[in-house]
Amino acid sequence: MSTKFMLDENIPYALIDLLERRGFSVQHLKKIGKQGIKNGEVYEIAERENMWIVTRDQWPGADLKIKSARREGVLYRQVLPLRKNRRG
């Protein structure tokens, strides 16, 4: 069974191609008409489909859900603003 990913609406579409080229199954909330749904609903879909959630959001309690899951969970990454290179 291939690893499956659910991309949150804040994840760029470019990640779909990258993951699919590496053999993963990928869905994006916007492409399946689910943009704007609550985080709990996203988790329910991903749990039902045995998918990892990829998001930039930090979900309160997500770590507890990951601990109780067999192998699925929530991956999140904080994206920091780019800093201008300052030379002295």
C-alpha positions as CSV (number, residue, x, y, z in Angstrom):
1,M,0.0,0.0,0.0
2,S,1.4,3.4,-1.0
3,T,1.6,6.3,1.4
4,K,-1.2,8.8,0.8
5,F,-1.2,12.5,1.4
6,M,-4.0,15.1,1.9
7,L,-2.7,18.5,1.1
8,D,-4.4,21.4,3.0
9,E,-5.6,24.4,1.0
10,N,-2.5,26.4,2.1
11,I,-0.1,24.0,0.3
12,P,0.9,24.9,-3.3
13,Y,-0.3,22.7,-6.1
14,A,3.3,22.1,-7.2
15,L,3.7,19.6,-4.3
16,I,1.1,17.4,-5.9
17,D,3.3,16.7,-9.0
18,L,6.4,16.3,-6.8
19,L,4.8,13.7,-4.6
20,E,3.0,11.9,-7.5
21,R,6.3,11.6,-9.4
22,R,7.7,9.8,-6.4
23,G,4.8,7.3,-6.4
24,F,2.6,8.7,-3.7
25,S,-1.1,9.1,-3.9
26,V,-2.1,12.8,-3.3
27,Q,-5.3,14.8,-2.9
28,H,-5.6,18.5,-2.4
29,L,-8.5,20.1,-0.5
30,K,-9.1,22.7,-3.2
31,K,-9.1,20.1,-6.0
32,I,-11.7,18.0,-4.3
33,G,-13.9,21.0,-3.5
34,K,-13.3,21.0,0.3
35,Q,-11.6,24.3,0.8
36,G,-12.7,26.2,3.9
37,I,-13.7,23.2,5.9
38,K,-12.8,23.0,9.6
39,N,-9.5,21.3,10.6
40,G,-11.5,18.5,12.4
41,E,-13.3,17.7,9.1
42,V,-9.9,17.6,7.3
43,Y,-8.6,15.1,9.9
44,E,-11.8,13.0,9.6
45,I,-11.3,12.7,5.8
46,A,-7.6,11.9,6.2
47,E,-8.3,9.3,8.9
48,R,-11.0,7.6,7.0
49,E,-8.7,7.4,3.9
50,N,-5.6,6.5,5.9
51,M,-3.8,9.7,4.7
52,W,-1.1,12.0,6.1
53,I,-2.2,15.6,6.2
54,V,0.3,18.2,5.0
55,T,-0.4,21.7,6.2
56,R,1.2,25.0,7.2
57,D,-1.3,25.3,10.0
58,Q,-0.3,24.3,13.5
59,W,-3.3,22.4,14.9
60,P,-3.8,22.4,18.6
61,G,-3.8,18.8,19.8
62,A,-2.5,17.4,16.5
63,D,0.3,15.7,18.4
64,L,-2.2,13.7,20.5
65,K,-3.9,12.5,17.3
66,I,-0.6,11.4,15.8
67,K,0.2,9.3,19.0
68,S,-3.1,7.5,18.7
69,A,-2.9,6.8,15.0
70,R,-1.4,3.7,13.5
71,R,0.9,5.5,11.1
72,E,-1.0,8.4,9.7
73,G,-0.9,11.9,11.2
74,V,-0.4,15.6,10.6
75,L,2.7,17.1,9.1
76,Y,3.1,20.8,9.5
77,R,5.8,23.3,8.7
78,Q,6.1,26.8,9.9
79,V,7.0,29.0,7.0
80,L,9.0,32.0,8.1
81,P,9.2,35.2,6.0
82,L,12.3,35.6,3.9
83,R,14.9,38.0,5.3
84,K,16.8,40.3,3.0
85,N,20.5,39.7,3.0
86,R,22.0,42.6,4.8
87,R,25.7,43.3,4.2
88,G,27.5,45.5,6.5
